[in-house]
Amino acid sequence: MANPRNTRSGCAGVRFAPSRERDQALTIPFAEAVTEIKNCTIFVKKIMETIQKPNFSNVQKELLKLYAREVSEEELLEIRQLLANYFAKKVVANADKAWGKNEYDEAWVNRMLNKED
């Protein structure tokens, strides 16, 4: 068997014996080495696909289109404010629905505020 110090690592930690000892002792069978190399290749391809084709949501795509052009700092602040207002309105609308559905009232709020954990 090859001396572990005389081996070198391949992809995914696969260890190959130096060439002069390869015929006498492989630290892994050749078929396993081929499988490991294939697995590494597939893994690298998947990473490259993910990097090259990110999966943006429809909102992200629209925002990227918007931000593809230069805007002034003033316009940027206005856009941020528009987005903040939009999402704040959504939160308030959902809170109002929950309030109405659950029939909360001021007494309930006071109980929650004074509730001890």
LINVENJO-V706195 format. One record per residue. N is the residue number from 1. RES is the residue in one letter. SS is DSSP state (H for helix, E for strand, L for the rest). Layout:
n: {N;N}
res: {RES;RES}
ss: {SS;SS}
//
This chain:
n: {1;2;3;4;5;6;7;8;9;10;11;12;13;14;15;16;17;18;19;20;21;22;23;24;25;26;27;28;29;30;31;32;33;34;35;36;37;38;39;40;41;42;43;44;45;46;47;48;49;50;51;52;53;54;55;56;57;58;59;60;61;62;63;64;65;66;67;68;69;70;71;72;73;74;75;76;77;78;79;80;81;82;83;84;85;86;87;88;89;90;91;92;93;94;95;96;97;98;99;100;101;102;103;104;105;106;107;108;109;110;111;112;113;114;115;116;117}
res: {M;A;N;P;R;N;T;R;S;G;C;A;G;V;R;F;A;P;S;R;E;R;D;Q;A;L;T;I;P;F;A;E;A;V;T;E;I;K;N;C;T;I;F;V;K;K;I;M;E;T;I;Q;K;P;N;F;S;N;V;Q;K;E;L;L;K;L;Y;A;R;E;V;S;E;E;E;L;L;E;I;R;Q;L;L;A;N;Y;F;A;K;K;V;V;A;N;A;D;K;A;W;G;K;N;E;Y;D;E;A;W;V;N;R;M;L;N;K;E;D}
ss: {L;L;L;H;H;H;E;E;E;L;H;H;H;L;E;E;E;L;H;H;H;H;L;L;L;L;L;L;L;H;H;H;H;H;H;H;H;H;H;H;H;H;H;H;H;H;H;H;H;H;H;H;L;L;L;L;L;H;H;H;H;H;H;H;H;H;L;L;L;L;L;L;H;H;H;H;H;H;H;H;H;H;H;H;H;H;H;H;H;H;H;H;H;H;H;H;H;H;H;H;H;H;L;L;L;H;H;H;H;H;H;H;H;H;L;L;L}
//
